[in-house]
Amino acid sequence: MNLVACLIDRFFFPLDPVRVGQQFSCVRILFTTLFFASLAGSTPAADMGRSVVQVLVYSQTPIWDAPWRNNPVAGSSGTGFVIDGDRVMTNAHVVSWAKQIVLRRFQDPRPWLARVEYISHECDLAVLKVDTPGFFDGLKPLPLGGLPKVQSTVVTCGYPAGGEQISYTRGVVSRIEMQNYVHIGNRAFLSVQTDAAINPGNSGGPVFQGDEVVGVAFMGTPGLENTGFFIPTEVINHFLEDVSDGKYDGFPKVGVRIISLQNPAYRRYLGLPETGDGARIDSLADYTEKAGLLKKDDVILAVGEHAVGSDGTILLEGNRVYCTTAFQVPQKGEKLKLKIWRDNKEVDVAVPMEVRDDDINIGNLYDAPPRYFVFAGLVFTPLTLDYVKTFGRNWRGVANSEMIYELYYRRNETPAKVRKEPVVLATTLAHPVNADMRLASRVMIDTINGKRIETLEDVIAAFEENTKPQHMIQFISGTVECLDNTRAELANPEILSTYGIQTDRRL
């Protein structure tokens, strides 16, 4: 301290402070204090940055409305960091659809091949393994910390696009809340907002606070400056605990829709004080309703140890966040303890938690190529969010109302009529056998040869089992089209060859 202070005196304060006034001495003390504060704040992140790696990815995505084809292979980059067990953590979106993953260590020009060991597209996290010996030599696993405080300082670390050298950016935690994760599109998890720069290439990199990792950088907000988000360790630890048994199960779901209960009259109707805790269950998924543990109009008073406010929030380490944060704590097979208000009394309920995939098609899909079946030039594929997004940026306005209703609303309004896998006619490959069809694409299938279409397998069975002279196809709009059975069967190989389709199906 004395040596550095003397150097500061020598180069920045050559005059005697006494002769220039007491204020000059105050400036000297302030400068020295800030100098050491800067060193103390930057050293841990700089040292830990040696365990941060660049992730280079070569990936190939499918074409969802021509599902037998793929887009060209494209290159991208992200960031990762070393964790316990000789593993590298990064974002799922960094390595999705990867054909090849190459890692580069800090100040090391050598490329190292890696592979995905575990991946969670819902919480946007992945764990990579490097099979070549020597990669982890000299690299320390980075320890995970807790949830940072709002207004505290964090440092993002990574390899933003446009540079080969590691980058550090300091920022302040500005908000902690549930946030829709862009990668999956239809699931919300706890996230932390910061004004530290998070640019393309930073994704998957650690966010430091002191000598611990408090999050994984994963997204920015287009159109907003100095706004980025990182995944907190609450979500990271859930993912790592999940995969500790050698497989990824996912985040279980309760299957309830919770709304605020702040209307004094409604609270009195349910036997509750006009003001106080508790949010109401407005609707239940069919599997939750059949289980019988929870009912519509139950009031959730507490989730685990967290009291639920009348607006549906809980207090998590000083932050008001939506109560579904606490719903995401249990692992598959564990029980979620709830305190509810029913029939004018408190009831304790333990809900078994299971992973559900009933909403998989309304989120973005990854790593499994789309299913399809081609018959007589008609290309059938499941109705998914990825398919309707091929209509363009204004896909909600372009897609017909039947598709949007089936995809998003039927499961809530008429659950008994929900199809397990709605199927659409994605496109029609022109050929004389289908030349007279009025509907060529972008329509949903209702029945084929009188068989209600619940899955893609139903489409195949309906055509293959039909012995009548014609195939009758009824669309959800009520329109009916017809194909000649014999001509369609004979034309199929020719159509596949003409359009370069190697096989008529992928299931």
C-alpha positions, 0 to 999 in steps of 0.5 A, spaced: 500 500 500 505 504 501 509 503 495 503 504 490 501 510 494 509 513 493 508 511 486 502 515 485 505 521 489 511 521 484 507 520 478 500 524 479 502 528 485 509 531 484 507 537 488 507 538 496 499 537 497 500 542 503 502 547 499 497 547 494 491 546 499 488 541 503 483 539 497 489 536 493 490 531 499 483 529 499 483 528 491 490 524 492 486 519 498 480 518 493 484 516 487 488 511 491 482 508 494 479 508 487 485 505 484 485 499 490 478 498 489 479 497 482 484 492 483 480 488 488 474 488 483 477 485 477 482 480 479 477 474 481 474 475 474 480 475 471 483 469 474 477 465 473 477 467 466 482 462 464 477 457 465 472 460 460 472 457 453 470 459 446 465 455 443 465 454 436 459 450 433 457 448 426 450 446 425 444 445 420 437 446 421 431 443 418 426 446 413 420 445 417 415 446 411 419 441 406 421 436 412 426 432 408 430 437 406 435 441 411 438 448 411 446 449 409 451 448 414 452 454 418 457 456 423 456 460 430 460 461 436 458 462 444 462 461 450 462 456 456 466 455 462 469 449 466 464 446 472 466 440 476 467 433 473 471 435 467 465 438 464 463 445 460 457 448 461 454 453 456 447 455 453 443 450 449 441 455 444 449 455 442 450 448 441 443 446 438 443 442 431 450 441 432 454 437 427 461 439 430 463 443 436 470 445 437 472 449 444 478 453 444 481 455 451 484 461 454 490 463 450 491 457 447 490 456 439 489 449 439 482 446 437 479 441 441 473 437 439 467 436 444 460 433 444 453 434 448 453 430 454 446 433 457 442 438 454 435 442 456 432 446 451 427 448 456 432 452 461 437 453 455 443 449 458 447 444 456 453 440 459 459 438 454 464 433 454 471 433 451 474 426 450 481 428 448 486 427 454 489 434 456 483 439 455 482 440 462 489 440 465 490 447 469 483 449 468 479 449 475 472 448 475 468 455 477 464 455 483 457 456 483 454 462 488 447 464 490 442 469 487 445 476 487 442 482 490 438 487 486 443 493 485 449 489 486 455 489 481 456 483 476 461 481 471 460 478 464 465 474 461 465 471 454 467 471 447 462 476 443 462 476 436 467 480 432 473 478 437 478 472 438 480 475 445 476 474 452 472 480 454 469 482 461 464 487 462 461 490 468 454 491 470 449 492 475 443 487 477 437 491 475 431 486 476 430 479 478 423 476 475 420 470 471 422 471 464 419 467 458 426 463 455 426 465 448 430 459 446 424 454 448 419 460 447 413 457 451 416 456 458 418 461 463 423 461 469 427 465 474 432 470 470 436 476 472 436 482 468 443 486 468 446 492 464 452 489 463 453 488 455 451 481 453 452 480 445 452 474 440 457 470 442 457 472 450 451 466 450 453 461 455 459 465 458 459 465 466 456 471 470 461 473 476 460 476 482 466 476 487 470 469 486 463 465 484 459 464 478 452 467 479 449 466 472 449 464 465 449 469 460 443 467 455 439 473 452 439 480 450 433 484 448 432 487 441 431 494 441 433 496 448 440 498 450 444 496 456 439 490 457 441 483 458 439 477 462 442 471 465 440 464 468 441 464 475 444 458 479 437 456 482 435 454 475 442 451 474 443 447 480 436 444 478 439 442 471 445 439 474 441 435 480 437 432 474 442 430 470 446 427 476 443 420 475 445 420 468 439 422 464 435 429 463 428 428 465 426 436 465 422 441 470 415 438 472 409 441 472 403 442 476 398 443 471 394 449 474 393 456 472 393 461 477 390 468 477 390 474 483 385 474 488 384 481 490 377 482 489 374 483 496 367 481 494 370 474 491 375 473 497 369 474 502 365 469 497 371 464 498 371 465 506 377 469 506 379 476 509 378 482 504 386 483 504 391 478 505 395 472 502 392 467 497 391 466 489 386 462 486 386 456 481 382 458 475 383 452 471 387 445 471 390 441 466 386 435 465 391 430 468 391 435 474 383 435 474 383 427 474 388 426 480 383 430 484 388 433 489 387 440 487 380 443 484 378 450 481 377 455 486 382 452 491 386 458 494 394 457 494 396 460 501 403 457 501 408 453 496 413 450 501 415 455 505 413 461 501 407 465 503 403 466 496 401 473 496 394 475 493 397 477 486 400 470 486 407 472 488 412 470 493 418 473 496 424 470 494 430 473 498 428 480 498 425 479 491 417 479 489 417 473 483 411 469 481 409 463 485 411 458 479 418 459 481 417 455 487 413 450 483 419 449 479 424 447 485 422 439 486 425 434 481 421 429 477 418 424 482 418 429 488 412 432 491 410 439 492 407 441 498 402 446 498 397 450 503 391 451 500 384 454 502 378 450 501 371 450 503 373 455 509 379 451 512 386 450 510 388 444 507 395 441 506 396 438 500 402 434 497 402 434 489 407 429 486 411 432 480 411 429 473 414 432 467 409 433 461 410 434 454 403 436 452 405 443 450 411 441 446 409 443 439 407 450 442 414 451 443 421 451 439 423 444 437 430 442 437 435 436 435 430 431 432 428 432 425 421 433 423 416 427 422 413 427 415 409 422 410 409 423 403 403 420 399 401 422 392 405 428 392 401 430 399 406 432 404 403 431 411 407 433 417 405 435 425 402 442 426 408 445 430 410 452 432 416 451 428 411 449 422 407 455 422 413 460 423 415 458 416 409 463 414 413 469 415 414 474 421 406 475 421 405 468 421 399 469 426 396 473 421 397 468 415 396 462 419 388 460 418 384 460 425 383 453 425 391 452 426 392 457 431 386 455 435 388 447 435 395 449 437 394 454 443 386 454 445 383 448 444 387 444 450 384 449 455 377 450 452 375 443 449 380 438 452 376 432 450 377 434 443 384 435 443 388 431 438 395 428 440 398 430 434 394 435 429 397 434 422 397 439 416 398 438 409 404 442 409 405 442 401 403 439 395 408 437 390 405 438 383 404 432 379 398 430 374 395 425 380 394 431 384 393 437 379 385 438 381 386 439 388 383 446 390 387 446 397 395 445 396 398 447 402 397 450 409 391 446 411 389 442 417 387 434 416 380 432 420 379 425 417 382 421 411 377 415 409 373 416 415 378 415 420 379 421 425 387 423 424 390 424 431 397 422 429 401 422 423 401 414 424 393 415 423 395 418 416 399 412 414 394 407 416 388 411 413 391 410 406 394 404 407 388 400 409 383 403 404 381 398 399 376 403 396 377 406 389 378 413 392 381 416 398 377 421 401 381 427 405 377 432 409 380 438 412 378 441 418 375 447 414 370 442 412 372 442 405 373 435 402 378 432 396 379 426 393 385 422 390 384 416 385 387 410 389 391 406 384 393 412 380 396 415 387 400 408 389 403 408 382 405 415 382 408 415 389 415 412 387 415 417 381 414 423 385 419 421 390 424 421 385 422 427 381 423 431 387 429 428 390 426 425 396 429 419 399 424 416 403 416 417 403 416 418 411 420 419 417 417 417 424 
